[in-house]
Amino acid sequence: MMLPPIAPERVRRIAASLAGTHVLVVGDAMLDKFISGRVTRLSPEAPVPVVMFDHESHRIGGAANVAHNITALGGNATLVAVTGTDDAAATLAHACRDANIAPALIGDAGRPTTTKVRIVTERNQQVARIDYEADSEISGGVEQRVVAAVQQHATSASAIVVSDYLKGSVTARVMQAAVGVAAGRKIPVLVDPKIPHIDYYAGVTVITPNHHEAEIATNMRVRTEDDARASARAFKERAACGAVLMTRGDQGMWLLGSDVEGNLPAAAREVADVTGAGDTVIATMALALAAGATLAEAARLANEAAGIAVAKFGPATVTPADLLRALESSANV
């Protein structure tokens, strides 16, 4: 059961409406740091490669990458997230501004800014990764500041995205604030979930689990379209949400809403790196819904955007020109 196609003129109209649409992103922001070099030998000390340093770079990840995807598509994004009070927090804030994101970052001296350091070769092969993080849930004054920031910045937003990576920024109280303000303003709230928090998400508009997360939440194996349909229905009931967009890797996506259900085949032509693909999906979905697209239309746009993103290395973004080009050359349009 395939979702209906979108007419080319409708695609262009939605794409034009993305510009300037404001989305509030709440969740776990990260700094992705890359140490790149050349490998020519193994260490005499241990059976590991010796990486001769060449250069260092960084990108914004997690909830910050969701916000970056929104601004790359022409939207406006405000990011509410918790950081440490360290140099990485300053780097993250500066990088957000460079990406045209309005950062509303709440510093917590009791935790580091979540940072993932990847050591990679000149061929973009990962040698190792070092994570700096504290994943305990925020509480007390820090949680109250996050709730206040959500309530403040949602007043000008046309959609809210919650990007949950289980790093502590998303609590039951933060979710209640997001759902409450979204209901009051009649705007959609979308969640990129983590299954231990599934009970936090009741009342949201759309949840975007991958098929592994759906399997865990529903105790159902997902291998076929029939499996995906059954799991999506069970997940929707379990999470008490309005709709489910299940991502299935090279098997595409399965969308279940109140009045729409069906499959989208994978749009990827080639895969270089799946890092951040889920960020691209939910960013595109949220911005499209905020701009007036239907659920099925938003899912098609998100599917094409994911196909573009996975062809790039590292957390990637997609531009309106990228999206239009992909959709206009696709048989899906």
C-alpha positions in Angstrom: 0.0 0.0 0.0 1.8 3.1 -1.3 1.2 6.6 -0.2 -0.2 8.9 -2.9 2.2 11.0 -5.0 2.5 14.8 -4.8 1.9 16.9 -7.9 5.0 18.9 -9.0 3.2 22.2 -8.5 2.2 21.2 -5.0 5.8 20.3 -4.2 6.9 23.8 -5.3 4.2 25.5 -3.4 5.1 23.7 -0.2 8.8 24.3 -0.7 8.2 28.0 -1.2 6.2 28.1 2.1 9.1 26.6 4.1 11.0 30.0 4.0 10.7 31.8 7.3 8.5 29.2 9.0 9.5 29.0 12.7 10.1 25.7 14.4 11.0 25.3 18.1 13.5 22.4 18.7 13.8 21.0 22.2 16.2 18.3 23.3 19.7 16.9 23.5 22.1 19.0 21.5 25.6 17.7 20.8 28.9 18.7 19.4 30.4 16.3 16.8 34.2 16.7 16.7 36.3 15.1 14.0 40.0 14.5 14.3 41.2 13.5 10.8 44.5 12.0 9.8 46.4 9.4 7.7 47.0 5.8 8.7 50.1 4.0 7.3 51.0 1.6 10.1 49.9 -0.2 13.2 51.2 0.8 16.7 54.1 -1.3 18.1 52.4 -0.9 21.5 49.1 -2.5 20.6 47.2 -3.8 17.5 45.7 -0.4 16.7 46.3 2.0 13.8 48.5 5.1 14.3 46.7 8.2 13.0 49.0 11.0 11.8 47.0 14.1 12.6 46.0 16.3 9.7 43.2 18.6 10.8 40.3 19.0 13.2 36.7 20.1 12.5 33.4 20.1 14.3 29.7 20.0 13.4 26.6 20.4 15.5 24.6 17.2 16.2 21.6 15.8 17.9 18.9 18.4 18.5 21.2 21.0 17.1 21.4 19.1 13.8 17.6 19.0 13.7 17.6 22.8 14.0 20.3 23.1 11.4 18.3 21.0 8.9 15.4 23.4 9.5 17.4 26.5 8.8 19.1 24.8 5.7 15.6 24.3 4.3 14.9 28.0 4.7 13.0 27.8 8.0 13.7 29.6 11.3 14.8 27.5 14.3 15.1 28.2 18.0 17.0 25.6 19.9 16.3 24.9 23.6 18.9 22.5 25.0 21.0 21.9 28.1 24.8 22.2 27.9 27.7 22.3 30.3 29.4 25.5 31.2 32.6 24.5 29.3 34.4 25.4 26.1 32.3 23.0 24.1 29.2 24.9 25.1 30.7 28.1 23.7 31.7 26.3 20.6 28.2 24.8 20.2 26.5 28.2 20.7 28.9 29.9 18.2 28.3 27.1 15.6 24.5 27.4 16.1 24.6 31.1 15.3 26.8 30.4 12.2 24.0 28.0 11.1 21.4 30.7 11.6 19.9 28.9 14.6 18.7 31.0 17.6 20.3 29.2 20.6 18.5 29.2 23.9 21.0 27.0 25.7 20.7 26.4 29.4 24.1 25.8 31.1 24.4 23.2 33.8 27.7 23.3 35.7 27.2 19.7 36.8 27.5 18.1 33.4 29.7 18.4 30.3 28.4 19.5 27.0 27.6 16.3 25.1 30.5 15.9 22.7 31.3 13.0 20.4 34.9 12.9 19.2 35.5 10.8 16.2 39.0 9.8 14.9 38.7 9.3 11.2 41.1 8.5 8.4 41.5 10.4 5.2 39.0 8.0 3.6 36.4 9.0 6.2 36.7 5.6 8.0 36.2 5.8 11.8 39.0 4.5 13.9 37.5 5.3 17.3 35.0 7.5 19.1 35.3 9.2 22.5 32.1 10.4 24.2 31.9 13.2 26.8 28.4 13.1 28.4 26.3 12.8 31.5 22.9 11.2 30.9 21.1 11.9 34.2 17.8 13.7 33.7 17.8 17.4 34.5 15.9 18.5 37.6 15.4 21.4 39.9 16.3 24.9 38.6 17.8 23.6 35.3 14.6 21.8 34.5 12.5 24.8 35.4 14.6 27.0 33.1 14.1 24.6 30.2 10.3 24.5 30.8 10.2 28.3 30.9 12.2 28.5 27.7 9.9 26.1 25.9 6.8 28.1 27.0 8.5 31.4 26.0 9.7 30.4 22.5 6.7 28.3 21.5 4.6 31.4 21.4 6.1 32.3 18.0 6.6 28.8 16.6 4.4 27.0 14.1 5.7 23.5 15.2 7.7 22.0 18.0 10.2 19.2 17.6 11.5 17.1 20.6 14.8 15.4 19.8 15.3 12.9 22.5 18.7 11.1 22.7 18.4 10.1 26.4 21.1 12.6 27.4 18.9 14.2 30.1 17.3 17.2 28.5 13.9 15.6 27.9 12.0 14.8 31.0 8.3 14.1 31.7 7.8 17.7 32.8 9.5 19.1 29.7 7.3 17.0 27.5 4.2 18.0 29.3 5.2 21.7 28.8 5.7 21.1 25.1 2.5 19.2 24.6 0.5 21.7 26.6 1.7 24.8 24.8 1.3 23.1 21.4 -2.3 22.1 22.2 -3.0 25.6 23.3 -1.7 27.1 20.1 -3.0 24.3 17.9 0.4 23.5 16.4 2.0 20.1 15.8 4.6 18.6 18.2 6.8 15.9 16.8 9.2 13.5 18.7 12.3 11.6 17.6 11.9 9.1 20.4 13.9 6.9 22.7 11.8 3.9 23.9 12.6 4.3 27.7 10.7 7.6 27.5 7.7 6.3 25.5 5.3 7.1 28.3 6.5 10.8 28.2 5.1 11.3 24.7 1.4 10.9 25.2 -0.6 13.5 23.2 2.1 14.4 20.6 1.2 14.7 16.9 3.8 12.5 15.3 6.5 10.1 16.6 9.3 9.0 14.3 10.7 5.7 15.6 13.1 3.6 13.5 12.0 0.0 13.0 14.4 -1.3 15.8 12.7 1.1 18.3 9.3 0.1 17.1 10.2 -3.6 17.6 11.3 -2.9 21.2 8.3 -0.9 22.0 5.8 -3.3 20.6 7.6 -6.7 21.0 6.9 -7.3 17.4 9.4 -8.2 14.6 9.4 -5.8 11.6 10.6 -7.5 8.4 7.7 -7.0 5.9 5.2 -4.3 5.1 2.5 -6.3 7.0 4.9 -6.3 10.0 5.4 -2.6 9.7 1.7 -1.9 9.6 1.0 -4.0 12.6 3.9 -2.6 14.6 3.0 1.0 13.7 -0.6 0.4 14.9 0.6 -1.1 18.2 3.2 1.7 18.6 0.5 4.4 18.1 -1.7 2.8 20.7 1.2 2.3 23.1 2.5 5.8 22.8 -0.9 7.5 22.7 0.1 9.7 19.8 -1.6 11.0 16.8 0.6 9.4 14.1 3.6 7.3 13.6 6.3 7.6 10.8 8.4 4.5 11.1 11.8 4.7 9.3 13.0 1.3 8.0 16.4 2.0 6.5 16.7 0.6 2.9 13.1 -0.6 3.2 11.8 3.0 3.3 9.2 4.3 5.7 5.7 3.4 7.0 3.3 6.2 7.8 0.2 5.7 10.0 -2.1 8.6 10.7 -5.8 8.9 11.6 -6.8 9.1 8.0 -3.7 7.9 6.1 -1.6 4.8 6.0 1.0 3.4 3.7 4.5 2.7 2.6 7.2 4.9 1.1 10.1 3.1 -0.7 13.6 4.3 0.3 14.7 7.3 -1.7 18.5 6.9 -1.2 20.5 6.4 -4.4 23.7 5.7 -2.5 24.6 5.6 1.2 27.8 7.2 2.5 26.8 7.7 6.2 23.5 7.3 8.0 24.6 9.6 10.9 21.9 12.2 11.5 19.4 10.8 9.0 16.7 10.7 11.6 17.4 14.4 12.4 16.8 15.2 8.7 13.5 13.2 8.6 11.9 14.9 11.6 13.2 18.4 10.7 11.7 18.1 7.2 8.5 16.6 8.5 8.0 19.3 11.1 8.8 22.2 8.8 6.5 20.9 6.1 3.6 20.4 8.5 4.2 23.9 9.9 4.1 25.2 6.3 0.8 23.6 5.6 1.6 20.2 4.1 -0.6 17.3 4.9 0.8 14.4 6.9 1.3 12.3 3.7 3.0 15.2 1.9 5.3 15.9 4.8 6.3 12.2 4.9 7.2 12.2 1.2 9.3 15.3 1.6 11.0 13.8 4.6 11.7 10.5 2.8 13.4 12.4 -0.1 15.4 14.6 2.3 16.7 11.5 4.1 17.8 10.0 0.8 19.8 13.1 0.1 21.3 13.2 3.6 22.6 9.7 3.8 24.6 10.3 0.6 26.7 12.8 2.6 29.4 12.1 5.3 28.6 13.0 8.9 25.5 14.9 10.2 24.2 16.5 6.9 21.6 19.1 5.9 19.4 19.4 2.8 18.6 22.6 1.0 15.3 23.5 -0.8 17.1 23.2 -4.1 18.3 19.7 -3.2 14.8 18.7 -2.2 13.1 20.1 -5.3 15.7 18.6 -7.6 15.3 15.1 -6.0 11.5 15.3 -6.0 11.3 16.6 -9.6 13.6 13.8 -10.9 11.8 11.1 -8.9 9.0 8.9 -10.1 7.3 9.6 -6.8 6.3 13.1 -7.9 
